[in-house]
Amino acid sequence: MPELSRDDVEKLTTMAIDLARRGESTELLEFFDHGLPINVQDAGGNTALMMSAYHGHAEAVRGLIARGADVDLRNARDQSPIAGAIFKGEDEIVRLLLAAGADLDAGTPPARLAAEMFGKTHLLAPNHD
């Protein structure tokens, strides 16, 4: 990828985050396959993984994890992708993030507490389903 200006990176980041939010996995993953840093964050500190997880887009989450996305990178509000997925009731996403090693005690609130608050502690047990 050629050297990009700060404005170019911000524009590409905004586009990638929007694709993640909408679950347009193929287009989203192409941004990273062409050199956009996998853990790039928008102004709110959200990553493509955070937005994909929060909005329940399992295909995007799988692809981002496979490309090395940091499953514990928190946004500016100290929220983790797994806590967001628990909050939104995205059980499949929670399982994917756990399998990728997500930290249940990272962020505010930590995923472990979010699971208790929303009656999802069964997702955190080994061999959950």
N, C-alpha and C positions, 0 to 999 in steps of 0.2 A: 504494500500500500504506500503510495507517495506520502511525503510529509504533509500533514494537514494542519491548517491554522486552528487556533482555539475556537473560532466561530464555526468552522467546519465540523470539528469534533462535537461541539454543543448541538449543532443541527442533526448530525448523525445519531447522537445519543437520544435526542428527543424522538426521532423517527423510530429507533429501535425500541425504546420504552413504549411507544404507542403500539407497535406491532406486538410486543409482549402482552400488553393489556388486552388486545383484541384476539390474541391466540393465533396469529398468523405465523405459525412456526417456520415454515419453509423460508419465507422472506426474512424473518427475524434471524434465523441461523446463518443466512447468507452474509449478513452484516459482520458477524464474528468470523466466518470462514474467509472473509476478505480483509481481515485485519483490525477491525474495531476491537479494542480490549474487552475481554469477556466480562470483567467486573466494573465496567464504566458505570458511573452513577449520574443521575439527573440532579437538578438543583435541590430536590428533597432527599437526596441520598439513595433513591431507589435504583435498583439494578433491574435488568431484564428478568433475572431469576425471581426477584421479589415480586414483580408485577405478574409474571406468569403463574407463580405459585398462588398468589392472592386471588387471582381470577380463575384458577382451576384449570389451567391449560397443561395437562400432563405431558403431551408430546413435546411442547416447548421446554418444560422442566427437564425432561429426559435428555433432550438435545443440549441444553445449556450445561447440565451436570457432566455430560460426556465430553464437553469442550473445556471443562475445568472451572466452571463457575464456583465461586466461594459460597457454600451453602449457609455460612454463618454471617456473611457480610450484612450488617444492619444499616438501616436508613438513618436519616437525621433525627428521627424520633426514637431511636434505639430499638426499633422493631426488627425482629428476625423473620426470614421467609417462613420458617416452620410455624412460628407463633401466628403469623398472618393466615397461613393455611388452616390451622386449627380453628382460629376465629371464624373463618368463612365456611367451615364444615367441609373442607376439601380433603377427605380421608385418603384418597389415592395419592395426592400430592404429599401429605404427611408421610405416608409409607415410603415414597420415593426419596424424600429428604432424609428420613431416618436411615435408610439403606446407604445413603451417600455420606453418613456420618454427622448429620446436623447435631449441634449442641443444644440439648434441651434446657440448659440453664443460661443461655446467652440472651441478652436483650431485656427489654422492659415492656410488658411483663415477659418473663421467661416462658418458653413453650410449655414447660411442666405445669406452671401455674395456670396458663391459658387452658390447658387440657382439663385441669380440675374445675375451672370456672365454667367450662362449656360441656362437661360430662363426657370428655373424650379420652380419659386416662387409659381406656382399653387399647387405644392406638399406640401407646408408649410401651406396652408390655411386649416382651419377646414373643415371637410367633403370633402377633396380633392379626386379627381379621374378623 
